[in-house]
Amino acid sequence: MAPIPGSGLAKGLAVTLRTMTKKTVTEQYPDTQPDLPPRTRGVIGLFEENCTVCMLCARECPDWCIYIDSHKETVPAAAPGGRERSRNVLDRFAIDFSLCMYCGICIEVCPFDALFWSPEFEYAETDIHELTHERDKLREWMWTVPAPPALDPGAEEPKEIAAARKAAEKLAATQAAAQAAQSDLADPADPADPTEPSEGQS
């Protein structure tokens, strides 16, 4: 069905009229803090313990505003006879917020949940060079990250949780079977004592 000519204009005017009849409310910032939506993209917080220096965030950033430096350390063998391993240790993690366009790609591609959105937005500076924030400042913002929303009770169980639950149930069943076998070995059914004479013996 073809749209009625002028219907779009009528809808736009209806929105304008509805807005004109509402009272204007001015937010008294900074005396009153704004009530921000829960998914506000204010600033990026760094949970340093989860960072493995995989460089995915820096490589995928379209603005190239993430700077990461690291060095390798040798980790001794966990067991005797094992071989030593090397791991990356984070030296620097900085984000230049004068370049960042808040696209969230770095947060999406991080495989270890080291980057999170924080609703903090009061970090303006008078010098553009001071908008490059190092990992200690990103770490402070991490503690302002809101808790994730509760899961929908009617939603399907995540496959990771289902797999973990099945593995836990399987392990519990295996342990129960092992304990039952041990109790059978420790307390077997009493057989006839070979030292006592049987009914056919005198």
C-alpha positions in Angstrom: 0.0 0.0 0.0 1.4 3.4 -1.0 1.9 5.9 1.8 -0.5 8.8 1.9 1.2 12.0 0.6 2.1 14.3 3.4 1.8 11.6 6.2 5.4 12.0 7.1 5.0 15.7 7.5 1.9 15.2 9.7 3.8 12.8 12.0 6.6 15.2 12.4 4.3 18.1 13.2 2.5 15.8 15.8 5.8 15.1 17.5 6.6 18.9 17.5 3.2 19.7 19.0 3.6 17.1 21.8 7.0 18.4 22.6 5.9 22.0 22.7 3.2 21.2 25.3 5.7 19.7 27.8 7.4 21.8 30.4 11.1 22.3 29.9 13.3 21.0 32.6 16.9 22.3 33.0 19.5 20.0 34.6 21.3 22.0 37.3 24.7 20.6 36.6 27.2 20.5 38.3 25.2 21.1 41.5 23.0 18.1 40.5 24.5 15.1 38.9 22.7 13.9 35.8 20.8 10.6 35.9 22.7 8.7 33.2 21.4 5.6 31.4 22.9 2.3 32.6 24.9 1.8 29.4 26.4 5.2 29.2 29.7 5.3 27.3 31.6 7.7 29.6 35.1 6.3 29.8 37.0 3.0 29.5 38.2 1.3 32.6 41.0 -1.3 32.7 40.9 -4.4 34.8 44.7 -5.0 34.7 44.7 -8.5 36.2 42.8 -9.8 33.2 45.0 -8.2 30.5 47.3 -10.7 28.8 48.9 -8.1 26.4 47.3 -9.9 23.4 47.2 -6.5 21.6 43.8 -7.2 20.1 42.4 -3.9 21.4 45.2 -1.8 20.0 45.1 -3.6 16.6 41.4 -3.3 16.2 41.1 0.3 17.3 40.2 2.4 14.3 41.7 5.6 15.8 45.0 3.9 17.0 44.5 5.6 20.3 45.6 2.7 22.6 49.3 2.4 23.5 50.6 -0.8 25.1 54.1 -1.7 26.1 55.2 -5.0 27.6 58.2 -7.2 28.3 58.6 -11.0 28.5 59.4 -12.8 31.7 60.4 -16.4 32.2 58.1 -18.5 34.4 59.8 -21.4 36.1 58.4 -24.9 35.5 55.3 -25.8 37.5 56.5 -29.4 38.1 59.9 -30.9 38.3 61.2 -31.9 34.9 58.9 -29.4 33.2 60.0 -26.7 30.9 60.1 -23.0 31.6 57.5 -20.8 29.9 57.5 -17.1 29.0 54.7 -14.7 29.5 54.0 -11.1 28.6 54.0 -8.6 31.5 52.2 -5.3 31.0 54.4 -2.2 31.4 52.1 0.5 29.9 48.5 0.7 28.9 47.3 4.1 27.9 44.3 5.5 26.0 44.3 8.9 24.3 40.8 10.2 24.8 41.4 13.1 22.5 41.4 10.6 19.7 39.0 8.0 21.0 35.6 8.0 19.3 33.9 5.8 21.9 33.0 3.1 19.4 33.6 0.3 22.0 35.4 -2.0 19.5 38.3 -2.5 22.0 35.8 -3.6 24.7 34.0 -6.0 22.3 37.2 -7.7 21.0 38.9 -8.2 24.3 38.8 -12.0 24.9 39.6 -11.8 28.6 37.2 -9.1 29.9 39.9 -6.5 30.7 38.1 -3.4 29.4 34.7 -2.1 30.5 32.5 1.0 30.0 32.3 3.3 33.0 29.7 6.1 33.2 32.3 8.6 34.4 32.5 11.6 32.2 34.2 14.4 34.2 37.7 14.1 32.9 38.0 17.3 30.9 41.5 18.9 30.7 42.8 22.3 29.7 45.7 20.7 27.8 45.0 18.1 25.1 48.2 16.2 26.1 46.7 15.4 29.5 43.8 13.5 27.8 46.2 10.5 27.4 45.4 8.5 30.6 47.7 5.8 31.8 46.8 2.5 33.4 46.7 3.8 36.9 43.9 6.2 36.0 42.1 3.6 33.9 42.3 1.3 36.9 40.6 3.9 39.1 37.8 4.2 36.6 37.3 0.4 36.8 35.8 0.7 40.2 33.0 2.9 38.9 31.8 0.3 36.4 28.2 -0.7 37.2 27.3 -4.3 37.8 26.0 -6.1 34.8 22.2 -6.3 34.5 20.5 -9.4 35.9 19.7 -12.1 33.4 16.2 -12.5 32.1 14.6 -15.3 34.1 12.8 -16.5 31.0 15.9 -16.6 28.8 17.8 -19.7 27.8 20.6 -20.8 30.0 24.0 -19.7 28.6 25.8 -22.6 26.9 28.9 -21.9 29.0 27.0 -22.3 32.2 25.2 -25.4 30.9 28.5 -27.0 29.9 30.1 -26.1 33.3 27.1 -27.5 35.2 27.2 -30.8 33.2 30.9 -31.1 33.8 30.4 -30.5 37.5 27.6 -33.1 37.7 29.8 -35.6 35.8 32.7 -35.0 38.2 30.5 -35.4 41.2 29.1 -38.7 39.9 32.6 -39.9 39.2 33.8 -39.0 42.7 30.7 -40.6 44.3 31.4 -43.8 42.4 35.1 -43.7 43.5 34.1 -43.3 47.1 31.6 -46.1 46.9 34.3 -48.4 45.4 36.7 -47.4 48.2 34.2 -48.1 50.9 33.5 -51.6 49.3 37.2 -52.4 49.4 37.6 -51.1 53.0 34.5 -52.9 54.3 33.9 -56.0 52.1 31.1 -58.5 52.7 32.2 -61.1 55.4 33.1 -64.3 53.7 33.3 -67.6 55.5 36.5 -67.7 57.7 38.8 -70.3 56.2 40.2 -71.1 59.6 36.8 -72.3 60.9 35.6 -75.8 59.9 32.7 -75.8 57.5 29.6 -77.9 58.0 31.0 -80.9 56.2 34.2 -80.9 58.3 34.4 -82.3 61.8 
